[in-house]
Amino acid sequence: MPRAYFHFLTWLLLLAGATAVFWAPAAVAGTRIHSVRLWPAEEYTRVTFESKTGIRSTLFSVEHPDRLVLDLEGVELGAPLETMAHSLKPDDPYIKGIRVGRFKPGILRVVFDLKTRVKASTSLLDPVAGYGYRLVLDIYPETPSDPLMALLESHQAAAAAPAPQAEVTAPQGSGVPQEAGVPVPPAESAIPAMGAAMPAPSVPVPPLGIAAASSKSRNQQRIIIAVDAGHGGEDPGAHGRGGTFEKKVTLSIARRLKAQIDAQPNLRAVLIRDGDYFIPLQGRTARARQLHADLFVSIHADAFINSDARGSSVFALSEKGATSVAARWLAKRENDADLIGGVNINAHETYLAQTLFDLSQTATINDSLKIARAVLGELSHVNALHKGDVEQAGFAVLKSPDIPSILVETAFITNPDEERRLNDTQYQDRLAAAILAGLQRYLAANPPLNKSRTVRSDLNGSRLAVTP
């Protein structure tokens, strides 16, 4: 063989080997986690691992001390995983520490040191709404808290607190003293008819000084209003050009509305979501029913492709289709929250059992429309109305068969002017005050009956799962 030809073959072999070495890392490269997010809450803590490809994993628990171990198959150890412990908050109710390291070739191990015994589950979510594949780990208490008992304890604490001394006056011609003033939500001059012109509370408050009106009976008469802050956690909702996320605005308004409701002597509010975490839509209605709520109000901030769209809207459920194309589009967008927030359908059979039964909702929807009209009328004093009438569509969060429910789109977060106002705490107070005024106006004309709770007995003793 000529020497030149031998050198040529040698050069080809070396070139092929170099090429193989060059491409080998790409061929065996593992899955890259490009984002890790922690969402701590008393309800449950969620840890999200996001990647451009699917993530295979194995989850198991270890005792003495209590730990959760998550083995990730074929995953590279990159910056998001190396630094995820820095995202852990000291007040996380379940996770005490996080350790990440290579367990063996092909297996990356994440160890969660726990503060208490927990239950946990994982699910892999397909790409949606700008997210890639998401592996979600949900950690929730081994013994879930009872929200109804928590509400009862808050009532008992309020009853045990010393009653404030109030001036009492007797109207002319009356021998029975009356309370001097029923607290009303803070209002500005732009909101007429929220002070003295406010309708009287629907449930009569026993006059001061009458021994028969015990604190226990007053607590039993309280009307429970479930206040639902839309979106949360992995589901940010809509966002404005200024960077405002709907989930933050709705939670702030919901908290202000709760404070104003709780200031009323015969009303009590419960927050469906009181933190930055995700609750499935059916889980929100399930919680309201578990708490024996009399009314349900879901707070949102509207969005549209046109930044000129503006105004407040109020919606009720429809059994016969949407009242407009816009209402149908909005209902679809809000109902997609479960896909974005991340629902493991297999973990929500309890919710399906609550909604897949044939109960006529006609009476409930009629009451919902009355509430919606009253709230819409009060909102007209605070903001322009997107439409002058209440609209209806198939909103999943409003599908409670026995609780009158409305959805309030406070303003358009995609409108720069309304986005700015939605970030104003005083404006949030005015929106909350208007919603409360509408609820009081409805209750004054439609006092709730001492209704039986048997329809909701299917939830008694059952665990309210929030683990999507």
NUZANU-324785 format. One record per residue (C-alpha): residue number from 1; z, y, x; residue in one letter. Coordinates in steps of 0.5 Angstrom, whole numbers, m for minus. Layout:
<nodes>
NUM,Z,Y,X,A;
...
</nodes>
This chain:
<nodes>
1,0,0,0,M;
2,m2,7,3,P;
3,4,11,5,R;
4,2,17,1,A;
5,1,13,m5,Y;
6,8,10,m4,F;
7,11,17,m3,H;
8,8,19,m10,F;
9,11,13,m14,L;
10,18,15,m11,T;
11,17,22,m13,W;
12,15,20,m20,L;
13,21,15,m20,L;
14,26,21,m18,L;
15,23,26,m23,L;
16,24,21,m29,A;
17,31,19,m27,G;
18,33,27,m26,A;
19,30,28,m33,T;
20,34,22,m36,A;
21,40,25,m33,V;
22,38,32,m36,F;
23,37,30,m43,W;
24,43,25,m43,A;
25,49,30,m45,P;
26,45,32,m51,A;
27,44,25,m53,A;
28,51,23,m53,V;
29,54,30,m54,A;
30,59,30,m60,G;
31,60,33,m66,T;
32,62,41,m65,R;
33,68,44,m69,I;
34,66,51,m69,H;
35,72,54,m74,S;
36,79,51,m76,V;
37,83,55,m81,R;
38,90,54,m84,L;
39,92,56,m91,W;
40,99,55,m91,P;
41,103,56,m98,A;
42,109,53,m102,E;
43,104,49,m106,E;
44,100,46,m101,Y;
45,98,47,m94,T;
46,90,46,m92,R;
47,87,45,m86,V;
48,80,46,m85,T;
49,75,44,m80,F;
50,68,46,m80,E;
51,62,43,m77,S;
52,54,43,m77,K;
53,55,36,m78,T;
54,59,31,m82,G;
55,66,29,m79,I;
56,69,22,m79,R;
57,76,22,m79,S;
58,82,17,m80,T;
59,89,20,m82,L;
60,96,16,m82,F;
61,103,18,m82,S;
62,109,17,m77,V;
63,116,17,m78,E;
64,122,19,m73,H;
65,120,24,m73,P;
66,115,26,m78,D;
67,108,27,m76,R;
68,101,27,m79,L;
69,96,24,m74,V;
70,89,26,m75,L;
71,84,22,m71,D;
72,77,25,m70,L;
73,71,21,m68,E;
74,66,23,m64,G;
75,68,30,m64,V;
76,68,35,m57,E;
77,75,39,m55,L;
78,72,46,m56,G;
79,76,53,m56,A;
80,77,52,m64,P;
81,81,46,m63,L;
82,85,48,m57,E;
83,87,54,m60,T;
84,89,52,m67,M;
85,96,52,m66,A;
86,96,59,m65,H;
87,94,60,m72,S;
88,100,56,m74,L;
89,105,61,m78,K;
90,112,60,m77,P;
91,114,60,m84,D;
92,109,55,m86,D;
93,113,50,m91,P;
94,110,44,m88,Y;
95,108,44,m81,I;
96,112,45,m75,K;
97,107,44,m69,G;
98,100,42,m67,I;
99,98,38,m61,R;
100,91,36,m60,V;
101,88,32,m54,G;
102,84,26,m52,R;
103,87,20,m55,F;
104,81,15,m52,K;
105,74,15,m51,P;
106,70,18,m57,G;
107,77,19,m61,I;
108,80,26,m61,L;
109,87,26,m64,R;
110,90,32,m68,V;
111,98,31,m69,V;
112,102,35,m74,F;
113,109,35,m73,D;
114,112,36,m79,L;
115,118,40,m82,K;
116,119,35,m88,T;
117,117,29,m91,R;
118,110,30,m94,V;
119,104,27,m97,K;
120,97,28,m95,A;
121,90,27,m96,S;
122,83,29,m93,T;
123,76,30,m96,S;
124,69,31,m93,L;
125,66,37,m97,L;
126,58,38,m96,D;
127,55,45,m94,P;
128,55,50,m100,V;
129,55,58,m100,A;
130,55,59,m93,G;
131,60,54,m90,Y;
132,57,48,m86,G;
133,61,41,m87,Y;
134,68,42,m88,R;
135,73,36,m87,L;
136,80,39,m91,V;
137,87,36,m90,L;
138,91,38,m95,D;
139,99,37,m94,I;
140,103,38,m100,Y;
141,111,36,m101,P;
142,113,29,m102,E;
143,117,31,m109,T;
144,113,37,m112,P;
145,117,43,m115,S;
146,118,43,m122,D;
147,115,50,m124,P;
148,118,50,m131,L;
149,125,49,m128,M;
150,123,55,m123,A;
151,122,59,m129,L;
152,128,57,m133,L;
153,132,58,m127,E;
154,129,65,m126,S;
155,131,66,m134,H;
156,138,64,m132,Q;
157,139,69,m126,A;
158,136,74,m130,A;
159,141,73,m136,A;
160,147,72,m131,A;
161,146,79,m128,A;
162,150,85,m130,P;
163,146,88,m136,A;
164,144,96,m134,P;
165,148,101,m138,Q;
166,143,104,m143,A;
167,144,110,m148,E;
168,144,108,m155,V;
169,142,113,m161,T;
170,142,111,m168,A;
171,136,114,m172,P;
172,138,118,m178,Q;
173,140,114,m184,G;
174,141,108,m180,S;
175,148,105,m179,G;
176,145,100,m173,V;
177,145,103,m166,P;
178,138,102,m163,Q;
179,136,101,m156,E;
180,134,108,m153,A;
181,128,106,m149,G;
182,124,100,m148,V;
183,121,100,m141,P;
184,113,102,m141,V;
185,109,101,m135,P;
186,108,107,m130,P;
187,102,111,m133,A;
188,98,117,m131,E;
189,96,122,m135,S;
190,89,119,m136,A;
191,91,113,m140,I;
192,94,116,m146,P;
193,97,112,m151,A;
194,101,108,m146,M;
195,108,112,m147,G;
196,111,113,m154,A;
197,104,111,m158,A;
198,105,104,m155,M;
199,106,99,m160,P;
200,113,96,m161,A;
201,114,89,m158,P;
202,112,84,m162,S;
203,118,80,m161,V;
204,124,84,m164,P;
205,130,85,m158,V;
206,137,85,m161,P;
207,140,91,m161,P;
208,145,93,m156,L;
209,153,91,m158,G;
210,151,86,m163,I;
211,155,80,m160,A;
212,151,75,m164,A;
213,145,76,m160,A;
214,147,72,m154,S;
215,143,72,m147,S;
216,141,65,m148,K;
217,137,67,m155,S;
218,134,73,m152,R;
219,131,68,m146,N;
220,128,63,m151,Q;
221,125,69,m155,Q;
222,121,71,m149,R;
223,113,71,m149,I;
224,111,67,m143,I;
225,104,70,m140,I;
226,100,67,m134,A;
227,97,71,m130,V;
228,92,68,m125,D;
229,89,71,m119,A;
230,82,69,m118,G;
231,79,65,m112,H;
232,84,64,m106,G;
233,84,61,m99,G;
234,77,58,m98,E;
235,74,61,m104,D;
236,74,69,m102,P;
237,70,71,m108,G;
238,65,76,m108,A;
239,66,82,m103,H;
240,64,89,m102,G;
241,60,93,m97,R;
242,66,95,m94,G;
243,69,88,m93,G;
244,74,88,m99,T;
245,75,81,m101,F;
246,75,79,m109,E;
247,81,74,m107,K;
248,86,80,m104,K;
249,84,85,m110,V;
250,86,80,m115,T;
251,92,78,m112,L;
252,95,85,m111,S;
253,93,87,m118,I;
254,96,80,m121,A;
255,103,81,m117,R;
256,103,89,m120,R;
257,101,86,m127,L;
258,107,81,m126,K;
259,112,86,m124,A;
260,110,91,m130,Q;
261,110,85,m135,I;
262,117,83,m132,D;
263,120,90,m134,A;
264,119,89,m141,Q;
265,125,86,m144,P;
266,122,81,m148,N;
267,116,78,m144,L;
268,116,74,m137,R;
269,110,73,m133,A;
270,108,67,m128,V;
271,103,68,m123,L;
272,98,62,m122,I;
273,97,63,m115,R;
274,102,67,m111,D;
275,99,67,m104,G;
276,92,66,m100,D;
277,90,59,m102,Y;
278,86,55,m107,F;
279,87,52,m114,I;
280,82,49,m118,P;
281,80,52,m124,L;
282,82,46,m128,Q;
283,89,46,m124,G;
284,90,53,m126,R;
285,90,52,m134,T;
286,94,46,m133,A;
287,99,50,m129,R;
288,99,55,m135,A;
289,100,49,m140,R;
290,105,46,m136,Q;
291,109,53,m136,L;
292,108,53,m144,H;
293,105,60,m143,A;
294,103,63,m149,D;
295,98,68,m146,L;
296,93,67,m140,F;
297,90,73,m136,V;
298,85,71,m131,S;
299,84,77,m126,I;
300,77,78,m122,H;
301,73,83,m119,A;
302,65,83,m121,D;
303,59,83,m117,A;
304,52,84,m117,F;
305,46,84,m113,I;
306,45,92,m115,N;
307,50,96,m112,S;
308,49,101,m118,D;
309,52,96,m123,A;
310,59,99,m125,R;
311,65,98,m130,G;
312,70,94,m133,S;
313,69,88,m137,S;
314,73,83,m141,V;
315,71,76,m143,F;
316,73,70,m148,A;
317,71,63,m148,L;
318,65,61,m152,S;
319,63,54,m155,E;
320,56,56,m157,K;
321,53,59,m151,G;
322,54,65,m147,A;
323,53,72,m151,T;
324,48,75,m146,S;
325,44,72,m139,V;
326,49,76,m135,A;
327,55,73,m138,A;
328,52,66,m137,R;
329,50,68,m130,W;
330,57,71,m129,L;
331,60,64,m132,A;
332,56,60,m127,K;
333,58,64,m121,R;
334,66,64,m123,E;
335,65,56,m124,N;
336,62,55,m118,D;
337,69,57,m115,A;
338,71,49,m115,D;
339,65,48,m110,L;
340,66,53,m105,I;
341,74,53,m105,G;
342,73,45,m104,G;
343,75,40,m110,V;
344,76,33,m108,N;
345,74,30,m115,I;
346,77,24,m114,N;
347,84,27,m114,A;
348,83,31,m120,H;
349,83,25,m125,E;
350,89,28,m129,T;
351,85,35,m130,Y;
352,79,31,m133,L;
353,84,28,m138,A;
354,87,34,m140,Q;
355,80,37,m142,T;
356,76,31,m144,L;
357,79,31,m151,F;
358,76,33,m158,D;
359,81,39,m160,L;
360,78,45,m164,S;
361,79,51,m160,Q;
362,76,56,m166,T;
363,83,59,m167,A;
364,85,59,m160,T;
365,78,63,m159,I;
366,79,67,m164,N;
367,86,70,m162,D;
368,83,70,m155,S;
369,77,75,m158,L;
370,83,79,m161,K;
371,86,80,m154,I;
372,80,81,m150,A;
373,78,87,m155,R;
374,85,90,m154,A;
375,85,90,m147,V;
376,78,92,m146,L;
377,80,98,m151,G;
378,86,100,m146,E;
379,81,99,m140,L;
380,76,104,m143,S;
381,82,109,m141,H;
382,82,107,m134,V;
383,75,106,m132,N;
384,68,106,m135,A;
385,66,100,m139,L;
386,60,95,m136,H;
387,59,94,m144,K;
388,63,96,m150,G;
389,64,89,m153,D;
390,67,83,m151,V;
391,63,78,m148,E;
392,63,70,m148,Q;
393,61,65,m144,A;
394,63,58,m142,G;
395,68,60,m136,F;
396,72,53,m134,A;
397,78,57,m133,V;
398,79,59,m140,L;
399,78,52,m143,K;
400,85,51,m145,S;
401,85,49,m152,P;
402,92,52,m154,D;
403,93,58,m150,I;
404,89,64,m152,P;
405,86,66,m145,S;
406,81,72,m143,I;
407,78,74,m136,L;
408,78,81,m134,V;
409,73,83,m129,E;
410,77,90,m127,T;
411,71,93,m123,A;
412,65,92,m119,F;
413,67,90,m112,I;
414,60,91,m110,T;
415,59,98,m112,N;
416,62,102,m106,P;
417,66,107,m111,D;
418,69,102,m115,E;
419,71,98,m108,E;
420,74,104,m106,R;
421,78,105,m112,R;
422,80,97,m112,L;
423,83,98,m106,N;
424,88,104,m108,D;
425,94,101,m110,T;
426,95,107,m115,Q;
427,89,105,m119,Y;
428,91,98,m118,Q;
429,97,100,m122,D;
430,93,103,m127,R;
431,89,97,m128,L;
432,95,93,m129,A;
433,98,98,m134,A;
434,92,98,m138,A;
435,92,90,m139,I;
436,99,90,m140,L;
437,98,95,m146,A;
438,92,91,m149,G;
439,97,85,m149,L;
440,102,89,m152,Q;
441,98,92,m157,R;
442,95,85,m159,Y;
443,102,82,m159,L;
444,105,87,m164,A;
445,100,85,m169,A;
446,100,78,m168,N;
447,107,76,m166,P;
448,106,68,m163,P;
449,109,63,m168,L;
450,115,59,m165,N;
451,110,53,m164,K;
452,111,46,m162,S;
453,110,44,m155,R;
454,108,37,m157,T;
455,100,38,m156,V;
456,102,40,m148,R;
457,107,34,m148,S;
458,102,30,m144,D;
459,104,34,m138,L;
460,111,33,m138,N;
461,114,29,m132,G;
462,107,29,m129,S;
463,106,32,m122,R;
464,101,38,m122,L;
465,96,36,m117,A;
466,94,42,m113,V;
467,91,38,m107,T;
468,83,39,m108,P;
</nodes>
